[in-house]
């Protein structure tokens, strides 16, 4: 086994942690890989944790006990989280994004990795202790955002579809009313989730909450509990929303007298003001 210098070990361990968020690595596994003593590796991890904390990269957490080890989780300061969301809000408020009918063009935001990963990190921070077994989203636009959150939490992503696919085997299907009032279908393979598990619902957008309610209803068919619901953007609903307990990063306001306006969600503003 070739020997690694401290700088080399730190570089490799840092990459392993960041590329596998929420995955626990034991000092024993590092010892086998690098041929170094656990005490030495513990010092390496401490240096990485200190550097990550100072640079705002995230946190390296030490987990005690028989199954203990170290793992990485995203972490932003309150100010940075607010500023990142505010920057995206300003991008969305560009008048050139307004489409006929008062709609807002933001497909490019949903498909820009740096933006999606940054916003996903803020959501993942909120649900690190949710004990979610998987992330659930509805096809199609919310998949990149939901996948990024699932990756950061170290859990699988399940995608509910409008029609079942033959190659996914038998499925559970439900009907639900979308925010537009139309009757829609939603399905998920029977083997995708197990009774007693917890689902974190993630999507790009919520208005009246019809689709979110549909996903909650679908989870009831599997006897799966809802660990939380989070969205990148929420629109002020015309009437009472069909679901509660959800959070969003940004809110969208529409009126006949003014163009669409996006701003950071109130909970982010309040948290920032308390700091």
Backbone torsions as a table, in degrees:
resi	resn	phi	psi	omega
1	UNK	NA	126.0	179.7
2	UNK	-73.1	144.4	-179.2
3	UNK	-83.7	144.7	177.6
4	UNK	-112.1	139.4	173.2
5	UNK	-76.0	161.6	-177.9
6	UNK	-56.6	-44.5	-179.5
7	UNK	-59.9	-38.4	178.8
8	UNK	-68.1	-43.7	179.0
9	UNK	-60.8	-44.6	-178.1
10	UNK	-62.3	-41.5	179.7
11	UNK	-63.2	-44.4	-177.8
12	UNK	-70.0	-45.0	180.0
13	UNK	-63.0	-40.7	178.7
14	UNK	-59.1	-44.8	179.7
15	UNK	-65.1	-42.9	179.6
16	UNK	-59.2	-43.4	-177.9
17	UNK	-67.3	-47.0	-176.5
18	UNK	-68.4	-35.6	-179.1
19	UNK	-77.5	-13.5	-179.6
20	UNK	-130.8	63.0	-177.7
21	UNK	-59.5	144.5	179.4
22	UNK	68.8	2.2	176.5
23	UNK	-92.7	129.5	-175.8
24	UNK	-86.4	127.8	174.9
25	UNK	-112.2	129.0	179.3
26	UNK	-86.0	154.7	176.1
27	UNK	-64.1	-28.8	178.5
28	UNK	-63.8	-41.5	179.3
29	UNK	-65.5	-38.7	176.6
30	UNK	-66.2	-38.6	-178.9
31	UNK	-62.7	-41.9	178.6
32	UNK	-66.2	-37.8	-177.0
33	UNK	-71.0	-41.9	-172.7
34	UNK	-104.4	-10.4	-179.3
35	UNK	65.8	36.3	-178.8
36	UNK	-121.9	158.9	179.6
37	UNK	-70.4	151.1	179.7
38	UNK	-60.7	-36.5	179.6
39	UNK	-63.1	-39.1	178.3
40	UNK	-67.1	-42.5	-179.8
41	UNK	-67.7	-34.1	176.5
42	UNK	-61.5	-38.5	176.3
43	UNK	-66.6	-40.1	177.2
44	UNK	-58.9	-46.7	-178.8
45	UNK	-63.0	-39.0	178.8
46	UNK	-62.9	-39.0	177.8
47	UNK	-65.6	-41.3	178.6
48	UNK	-64.0	-45.5	-179.2
49	UNK	-60.7	-41.5	179.9
50	UNK	-65.4	-43.3	179.9
51	UNK	-65.4	-43.5	179.1
52	UNK	-61.2	-41.4	-178.3
53	UNK	-65.2	-44.5	-177.9
54	UNK	-66.4	-36.1	-177.1
55	UNK	-90.7	-1.6	-180.0
56	UNK	69.6	24.4	-179.6
57	UNK	-74.9	-35.4	-177.1
58	UNK	155.2	-166.8	-179.0
59	UNK	-122.5	141.2	172.5
60	UNK	-106.0	113.9	-173.4
61	UNK	-102.2	135.3	175.0
62	UNK	-96.4	125.9	-179.1
63	UNK	-105.4	121.2	-176.6
64	UNK	-84.1	166.9	174.8
65	UNK	103.7	-178.7	-177.5
66	UNK	-60.7	-39.7	-178.9
67	UNK	-95.5	19.3	-175.2
68	UNK	-74.2	175.7	-178.4
69	UNK	164.3	-153.3	178.3
70	UNK	-128.5	149.9	176.3
71	UNK	-149.4	159.3	-179.3
72	UNK	-103.4	141.8	172.8
73	UNK	-139.8	147.0	-179.4
74	UNK	-68.0	148.5	176.2
75	UNK	-155.6	123.8	174.3
76	UNK	-115.8	147.4	170.3
77	UNK	-67.6	160.0	179.7
78	UNK	-58.9	-43.5	-179.3
79	UNK	-63.4	-43.2	-178.9
80	UNK	-67.1	-41.1	178.6
81	UNK	-58.8	-45.2	179.9
82	UNK	-63.0	-45.5	-177.4
83	UNK	-64.1	-39.2	178.6
84	UNK	-62.8	-44.3	179.0
85	UNK	-67.6	-40.1	179.9
86	UNK	-64.2	-36.9	177.9
87	UNK	-62.2	-42.9	178.4
88	UNK	-67.4	-38.2	177.7
89	UNK	-58.9	-43.0	179.3
90	UNK	-64.0	-38.5	177.0
91	UNK	-60.9	-42.0	-178.1
92	UNK	-71.6	-21.1	-179.9
93	UNK	-86.0	5.4	175.3
94	UNK	-62.4	122.8	-177.8
95	UNK	-55.6	-24.9	-178.9
96	UNK	-70.4	-11.2	179.5
97	UNK	-85.3	-13.0	-176.7
98	UNK	-73.4	126.9	-179.3
99	UNK	-104.6	163.4	176.0
100	UNK	-55.1	138.7	-178.5
101	UNK	90.3	3.2	178.5
102	UNK	82.6	11.3	179.0
103	UNK	-78.4	163.1	-176.3
104	UNK	-120.7	127.0	177.7
105	UNK	-81.5	122.4	177.4
106	UNK	-148.3	20.5	178.2
107	UNK	-60.9	-32.9	179.7
108	UNK	-67.1	-33.9	177.7
109	UNK	-64.2	-43.2	-177.3
110	UNK	-69.7	-13.9	-177.7
111	UNK	-118.8	14.8	176.0
112	UNK	-99.1	109.8	-173.1
113	UNK	-53.4	-45.2	-177.2
114	UNK	-60.6	-42.5	-179.7
115	UNK	-68.4	-48.3	-178.1
116	UNK	-60.6	-45.1	-178.2
117	UNK	-65.9	-38.0	179.2
118	UNK	-65.9	-47.8	-180.0
119	UNK	-67.3	-34.5	177.5
120	UNK	-64.9	-35.1	178.9
121	UNK	-63.0	-38.0	180.0
122	UNK	-66.6	-41.1	177.6
123	UNK	-67.7	-42.9	-179.1
124	UNK	-59.9	-36.8	177.6
125	UNK	-57.5	-36.6	-176.9
126	UNK	-73.2	-21.4	-173.6
127	UNK	-121.3	21.9	179.1
128	UNK	-61.0	-32.7	-177.7
129	UNK	-104.0	18.3	-177.7
130	UNK	-76.9	-17.3	-177.1
131	UNK	60.1	30.0	177.3
132	UNK	-65.5	139.0	178.5
133	UNK	-89.8	-22.5	177.3
134	UNK	-162.4	163.0	173.7
135	UNK	-102.3	138.2	178.5
136	UNK	-118.7	134.5	173.8
137	UNK	-139.9	170.4	178.4
138	UNK	-107.5	135.7	178.0
139	UNK	-59.8	145.1	13.8
140	UNK	-130.4	-36.1	-169.4
141	UNK	-65.3	-27.6	-177.0
142	UNK	-84.1	-2.9	-174.7
143	UNK	-60.7	-47.7	-179.1
144	UNK	-58.9	-42.4	179.8
145	UNK	-65.2	-46.0	-179.8
146	UNK	-65.1	-39.0	178.9
147	UNK	-63.2	-41.3	179.9
148	UNK	-63.6	-40.9	178.0
149	UNK	-65.5	-44.1	180.0
150	UNK	-60.6	-42.1	179.4
151	UNK	-61.0	-44.5	-178.5
152	UNK	-67.5	-29.3	178.3
153	UNK	-89.0	-8.0	178.8
154	UNK	70.7	34.1	-179.3
155	UNK	-128.6	163.0	179.4
156	UNK	-72.0	161.4	173.2
157	UNK	-109.5	128.6	173.4
158	UNK	-109.6	136.6	-178.3
159	UNK	-117.0	116.0	174.6
160	UNK	-76.0	137.7	-177.1
161	UNK	-116.3	158.9	179.1
162	UNK	-75.4	-27.7	175.4
163	UNK	-134.5	143.6	179.5
164	UNK	-73.8	152.1	-179.9
165	UNK	-109.9	139.2	-178.4
166	UNK	-59.2	-39.1	-175.7
167	UNK	-74.2	-2.8	176.7
168	UNK	-101.2	2.9	179.4
169	UNK	78.4	-167.2	-178.9
170	UNK	-66.0	145.6	-174.9
171	UNK	-128.9	160.9	170.8
172	UNK	-100.8	127.5	-177.9
173	UNK	-124.2	145.5	175.6
174	UNK	-134.2	163.8	171.2
175	UNK	-110.5	144.1	178.9
176	UNK	-148.1	160.9	177.3
177	UNK	-95.1	123.5	179.2
178	UNK	-73.8	173.8	178.9
179	UNK	-61.8	-23.5	179.3
180	UNK	-84.1	-3.9	177.8
181	UNK	91.3	0.0	-179.7
182	UNK	-87.2	150.5	179.3
183	UNK	-82.0	122.2	-177.4
184	UNK	-121.9	165.9	177.8
185	UNK	-115.8	152.4	179.8
186	UNK	-146.1	134.9	-178.0
187	UNK	-140.8	157.7	179.5
188	UNK	-149.3	137.5	179.0
189	UNK	-56.9	141.6	-178.1
190	UNK	-59.3	-33.8	-176.1
191	UNK	-85.1	2.7	-175.5
192	UNK	-72.8	-36.9	-175.8
193	UNK	-133.2	155.1	-179.3
194	UNK	-117.2	148.2	178.5
195	UNK	-57.0	137.7	178.6
196	UNK	92.2	-11.0	179.1
197	UNK	-75.2	170.2	179.0
198	UNK	-118.1	134.1	-179.6
199	UNK	-112.1	137.0	171.4
200	UNK	-105.7	114.3	-177.9
201	UNK	-85.4	123.0	-179.8
202	UNK	-128.9	133.5	176.5
203	UNK	-150.3	169.3	-177.2
204	UNK	-78.0	-32.3	-168.9
205	UNK	-148.9	144.4	173.4
206	UNK	-140.2	138.0	174.9
207	UNK	-123.2	-93.8	177.8
208	UNK	-76.1	-18.4	176.0
209	UNK	89.9	17.1	-179.4
210	UNK	-63.2	-45.2	179.7
211	UNK	-67.1	-40.5	178.1
212	UNK	-61.4	-42.2	177.3
213	UNK	-63.3	-37.9	177.5
214	UNK	-60.7	-41.8	178.7
215	UNK	-66.8	-36.5	176.1
216	UNK	-63.8	-42.5	179.1
217	UNK	-63.8	-41.3	178.4
218	UNK	-61.2	-40.5	180.0
219	UNK	-66.2	-32.1	176.5
220	UNK	-62.0	-34.4	178.5
221	UNK	-64.5	-25.3	178.7
222	UNK	-96.8	-0.8	-173.0
223	UNK	57.2	41.5	178.8
224	UNK	-104.6	137.7	-179.6
225	UNK	-86.4	152.6	178.0
226	UNK	-94.5	118.1	-179.8
227	UNK	-84.0	-18.0	-179.6
228	UNK	161.8	169.9	177.0
229	UNK	-139.0	133.2	-179.1
230	UNK	-143.8	146.2	-175.9
231	UNK	-137.2	152.1	177.7
232	UNK	-71.7	-43.3	-176.0
233	UNK	-137.2	136.3	176.1
234	UNK	-124.4	142.1	176.1
235	UNK	-101.4	139.3	176.1
236	UNK	-60.5	115.7	-173.8
237	UNK	-68.5	152.4	178.4
238	UNK	-72.2	-25.0	178.7
239	UNK	-144.8	-175.8	-177.7
240	UNK	-57.0	134.8	-179.8
241	UNK	-70.9	148.4	-177.1
242	UNK	-73.9	-16.0	-179.9
243	UNK	-128.7	163.6	177.5
244	UNK	-137.9	166.7	178.7
245	UNK	84.0	8.0	-179.6
246	UNK	-90.8	157.9	172.9
247	UNK	-127.1	155.6	174.3
248	UNK	-137.5	160.4	179.8
249	UNK	-86.2	-32.4	-178.8
250	UNK	-135.7	154.2	176.2
251	UNK	-119.8	144.1	-179.3
252	UNK	-113.8	126.4	177.9
253	UNK	-112.5	136.1	176.8
254	UNK	-126.8	147.3	172.3
255	UNK	-156.0	160.4	-179.7
256	UNK	-73.1	-18.5	-176.9
257	UNK	-94.5	-13.8	-174.9
258	UNK	-141.7	155.8	178.3
259	UNK	-69.7	163.6	177.1
260	UNK	-56.6	141.5	-177.9
261	UNK	-133.5	129.0	-178.6
262	UNK	-113.0	138.6	178.2
263	UNK	-147.6	160.7	176.6
264	UNK	-58.9	147.0	-178.4
265	UNK	-62.4	154.2	-175.6
266	UNK	-60.4	-37.4	-177.2
267	UNK	-65.0	-30.9	176.1
268	UNK	-70.5	-39.8	177.9
269	UNK	-63.3	-44.5	-178.1
270	UNK	-65.8	-41.2	179.9
271	UNK	-65.4	-37.7	178.9
272	UNK	-66.3	-39.4	-177.7
273	UNK	-68.1	-23.1	-179.4
274	UNK	-82.6	-16.4	-178.1
275	UNK	-74.9	NA	NA
